[in-house]
Amino acid sequence: MIKVTINGKEIELEKAVTVLEAAKSAGIKIPTLCWHQQLEKYGGCRLCLVEVEKMPRLQTACTLMVTDGMVVRTETEAIANVRRSVLEFLLINHPLDCPYCDKAGECELQDLVEKYGARAGRFTEEKRKVPESLEDPVLVRNMERCVVCTRCVRMCEGVQGAAALGVISRGGHSHIEPFSGGKFECEYCGNCVSVCPVGAIMSRLHRHSYRPWQLVSETETICPYCGVGCTLVAQVRDDVIKRVVPRIGTPVNNGLLCSRGRFGYEFVGSKERLTSPLIRKNGVLEESTWEEAISLVAKKLGEIKAKHGSDSIAGIASPRCTNEDNYVFQKFMRVTIGTNNIDSTARTGYAGAQAFIENIFGQGSTANLIPGLANSDVVLVAGGDPTAVNPILGLQIRACARRAGSILTIGHVKGLRHYSPVELRPALFRETLALEGIVSALRNKKGLPGSNQILEAKLKDINTTPQEAAGACGVAEKDFAVFVDRLSGAATPAIVIGKEIVQSSGGNYKLFLLAAINYLVNGRIYLLSERANEQGLLDMGCAPDLLPGYRPLAYAEFRKRYETAWKTAIPERPGLSIFGMIDAAKQGSLKAMYVMGENPVYNLPNSRDVEAALQKVDFLVVQDIFLTETAKLADVVLPALSWSEKSGTFTNMERRIQRVRKAVSREGMEDWRIIAEVARNMASKFHYTGAEEVFAEISKVSPLYRDLAYEEIEKGQSIYPYKGEPLRSTVEEISVDKGAGVVAASRFYLRLERPLFHSGTLSRKAAALVNIYSGALARLSTADAASLGVKDGDVVRVSTKIGSLELPVAVDGAVEQSVVMLTNNFEGKGAFCLAEYAVDPVTGAPVIDCNAVMIEKVER
Amino acid sequence: MFSETAKKELEEIRLKYPNARAALLPALYLAQREFGWLSPEAYEAVSGILGVPKAIARGVGTFYAMYKHKPMGRNIVQLCTNVSCMILGAERLVDFLKNKYGLEPGGTSPDGRFSLVIMECIGACGTAPAMLVNDDFFENLTEKYIEEILEKYK
């Protein structure tokens, strides 16, 4: 026990902490500027100086550790004098432009000067003039206001890991600059904005349009972008989201955000938002009323059901919508329509991969806590860049590296390149060989644990030699051995799997091999998730073979349970998968489709084919917030409320159930309410007064959400499977289909770029994200660009068997040779219009890595 | 880009230090020798080889006066004008350099032969005024003596 006396108050402490922390624990506030809860200690600003008995000079409370018997005074006249002097120095060059500085009102310098004085400085020299830097599309830098506390630099380097900012020059000339001196050219997480105590680095979004004290409401909600499920706070004035900020202490992101979360909210107020229902009349979508639209939908669906049967209708649910929306939607399909034809874009990777892995390790085994990654000693990344797909999860991997953990990657992972990863870069289509090599090396080294006979039976015959595996990756055998040794020596390894693996040929076999690695090293698996509620949508039963709560439709007792709850019969036959729906539409057996908050014409591979298929459907209903490519084909378009305008829940990839709250209001209906209205018009009893009532029903019928209420969720700890135990551990037969194996025959292959700044239909309507990354590019490796004779900005025609696009080139050192990386994020330029696919026989995911590409330079 | 020999030298420098960041100062000197000054490309090259983020490398480089951040003449004249040197006529010498060679403090002569940097004390107060030309040290300077010295640097 350590006893210290601060300002005459005796404090007892369990362990040595800094004087600042000790004072804080006793409710004594010591002023700080450079200190920040999330950052390494710095001791630079000299504002936290305190008197310590028996120590000759004033000491910095933020760096001084308490010792037993220490006597500290934090507010004496001498200290106040020093603080006043420090502030006077800081104000030498400060412009005191508070009247038009957006920070005024929440500026730490302003507050300190207000408290300690130094209002009238004694310096008569002219203040340093530095023009405000407005070169950057999203961030503005004002170096006159900067107090060089270096919080932004420490955040950028030590937490975010982008290291885009540095302190340039020295002494009175010190200032903060990105490398270019102008544009930040960074990851645009904006975490520097969060920690800046003054108005030196600020967001340009809604600049000069509000004062901090004029923000009338703050709503804590969940980010609408990826599956990490960060908590964000939407600050509102005049019913417009003016700013999105993180909050320290929230479970997933704890005070951090990524570019999409922080700057991607503007789509909510986009002028392109749909405002009223549209009905196709004489081939043209015309504005209509809700009554007309809903009764038309109900009438048409009823007619088609009567004429062609329930299974001629299919629904596509949305990983962007809340649990409540998705629950009501699948119930509508199963109860009102009477079909299991319900699926979503989770089928493009997450759903199948999860089902496959959880079949081996038990349900809930992929639900692992994201912050736990930082505590792993080894993280293996395969199939994508976590720092782009799930940025906040990526930060935990960087934190792991910073704590001396090892990062191992299959392929080059751009976002981790500064973290000394041990890389295996298999040649095109030779990943399998590399993974097999790892499995057999690990097995030979560590032996079989013996706990999973079915899995062991399958991996006994894998006998790829280290030599073959090293050869497939173009490395020496000893480098391959380093990789294997790191894995086999790991105590708490984690394996992070991205979509690139799932969507590659033999994807299920690669997943099996990764599962085998996981089994041999006793690790945990994380599956990257691109959409906010991908997990929740599956939990809600938006899958052709699953009922809510992941209950397989195939078991009569589960069906019976829901039949009792819903007071209706549930068809026994599993429905069509999303790709089955497209095929059925092409063949003409699917007559009607109801698409909620999804854009299959853009978000599914071979998108032009999908477009042709949906055109063949007799009756297409699209419910969305924008007139998407899919909505343009619809017979009826129903405008929905966006994430910030409604209440509900999202379930993240950890299976954390979190509250989405209404931040701004807008006329219209939530997705679930529209569907309930349609159902009511079709004589189904869907009577919910609000999202909470829908959730009450979910918690009654779904075993995963049993007895949960909003109240409990709001405590932030609603996570399943509880206590890390799998809910069901049925190791059934593991079916694996290796596929034929692909031999690289073309000069180039198409690969998908999943950029940090975009995620399709929402992000392209968010002005700030578009400003950061504004158009589709063809990314080529340095060597390939040289051999094609193209440089940055040159236009190339990228063609596959099914189409071609003209795109500007971006030469990117992180791209592998013989591939061209395209994004599927920009209108009319989506990579998916070039990508044919085959469906993986086990996971049901589209295999898109075999698209041979021709690239030719377009001369201008 | 670095020449092959410089690259090799840089890798050797790197091995002398416990981590890449510690090797920054000698690495930047090497880059300055190779590129003539620390251009953005020079920082990128160092950053690329050492794996230290370029913004951090630039932060370190700009802290020190002996790294040059604009193109320099073939020879660098560093003249002290601190107290002792000033008392013994250093400012006259500054004027002399300006008139004779067209050398402004902080500037480069029109023929690109010299750049002039005004220094703060090179520890030669007893034999002031003093200057450095590249890495060579000269003291007890007079106008005539300077003329003689600079004759040797083309």
Interface residues (C-beta under 8 A of the other chain):
Chain A: V153 E157 A163 A164 L165 G166 V167 I168 S169 R170 E177 P178 F179 S180 H418 S420
Chain B: P40 Y43 G51 P53 K54 A55 I56 A57 R58 G59 V60 T62 F63
